Amino acid sequence: MHNTNSDASDEHRQVLKKLSGHLRNIIEQSIVLNAPDKVITDINKQLATIETIMQPYVTDKRALEYYNPNVRGDLNDIQPYSAVSGHYNALAAPIKFEQQQDKLIGRVKYGRAYEGPPNCVHGAIIAGVYDQLMAIAGMATGKAGPTAYLNIDYHKPTPLFEALEFQAWISLERDNKIIVKGQCLVQGEVVTSSEALFIVKALLNK
Ligand SMILES: CCCCC/C=C\C/C=C\C/C=C\C/C=C\CCCC(=O)SCCNC(=O)CCNC(=O)[C@H](O)C(C)(C)COP(=O)(O)OP(=O)(O)OC[C@H]1O[C@@H](n2cnc3c(N)ncnc32)[C@H](O)[C@@H]1OP(=O)(O)O
């Protein structure tokens, strides 16, 4: 179930990624759907058919890696199915991670499916981004481990439908502790900031 390697071809990865893209769009559409009952009933039937088509192929093993720290290229593929940043998980918004000098950057726009306060991103979604982004940023030390604490200051509301730039960088690395700091900018203004402690643990090796 928690495989760290996969022999999936590029083509297979592409069709899987496209599947989560469709599902992601459907989730967003479902939040702001104002259709007649008849239309929704028809949609429900078609979705039920899709579930039936998928069911025989559902196994206890993922097609792709659960965790792959040695990934080259797309940093989101360190955890392709991450609930926060996985491009193969429809629950995750299409956030894009990239390395920029000594910072790890996460760029994303959130839609209605992620709304907390009116027209703003839910605070728990913001916490999720920090947790994932900072965990991956901490991996630049060559070590990794679970989050012991994650503190967030919500300075200003974080708007939906706007380009968010999350940043994370290593603040301290000592023995088995890694402290990572982060902030999120909207049009150059800091709206939230964060600090997390990671305790280094042996990583999964199967
Ligand atoms: C891509 C992500 C990579 C992250 C790698 C993570 C795991 C690797 C496995 C698979 C990787 C795959 C993907 C990972 C998935 C998601 C990534 C996001 C990360 C998460 O979403 S992860 C979920 C939330 N996370 C938890 O579910 C942790 C539950 N928890 C525990 O498992 C223990 O609590 C633990 C291990 C944290 C510590 O336990 P422990 O027994 O190893 O260590 P101990 O308690 O002895 O503390 C040692 C020293 O840290 C100090 N210390 C401890 N806690 C502190 C605190 N809160 N504040 C201040 N200091 C603290 C002590 O004071 C002591 O300090 P000193 O050495 O100076 O005395």
The ligand as an ORCA input file, in Angstrom:
! r2SCAN-3c Opt
* xyz 0 1
  C       7.019     14.714      2.284
  C       6.976     14.775      3.732
  C       8.130     14.191      4.440
  C       7.855     14.108      5.935
  C       8.320     12.802      6.496
  C       7.399     12.233      7.523
  C       7.323     10.906      7.804
  C       8.116      9.920      7.027
  C       7.284      8.768      6.572
  C       6.675      8.750      5.380
  C       6.775      9.904      4.565
  C       5.633     10.176      3.728
  C       4.854     11.262      3.804
  C       4.629     12.135      4.988
  C       3.266     12.713      5.027
  C       2.948     14.020      5.246
  C       3.922     15.083      5.356
  C       3.485     16.139      6.306
  C       3.991     15.849      7.696
  C       2.865     15.447      8.601
  O       1.766     15.889      8.484
  S       3.173     14.373      9.876
  C       1.559     14.157     10.691
  C       1.393     14.977     11.955
  N       2.354     14.592     12.945
  C       2.229     13.500     13.712
  O       1.317     12.723     13.591
  C       3.323     13.282     14.727
  C       2.792     12.603     15.962
  N       3.781     12.737     17.036
  C       4.804     11.866     17.167
  O       4.885     10.839     16.475
  C       5.844     12.220     18.182
  O       5.353     13.077     19.146
  C       7.120     12.841     17.535
  C       7.710     11.863     16.510
  C       6.806     14.194     16.849
  C       8.140     13.099     18.628
  O       8.231     11.922     19.413
  P       9.636     11.199     19.697
  O       9.370     10.136     20.729
  O      10.314     10.800     18.451
  O      10.526     12.314     20.252
  P      10.509     13.010     21.681
  O       9.137     13.149     22.224
  O      11.527     12.335     22.519
  O      11.021     14.464     21.295
  C      12.271     14.648     20.627
  C      12.669     16.061     20.903
  O      11.703     16.943     20.278
  C      11.066     17.753     21.272
  N       9.648     17.891     20.945
  C       8.795     16.891     20.590
  N       7.586     17.397     20.355
  C       7.672     18.724     20.573
  C       6.747     19.778     20.496
  N       5.491     19.584     20.130
  N       7.177     21.035     20.768
  C       8.460     21.259     21.108
  N       9.387     20.291     21.187
  C       8.994     19.054     20.935
  C      11.250     17.016     22.584
  O      11.195     17.917     23.668
  C      12.631     16.420     22.393
  O      13.596     17.449     22.590
  P      15.030     17.136     23.256
  O      15.672     16.064     22.389
  O      15.754     18.436     23.203
  O      14.728     16.640     24.624
*
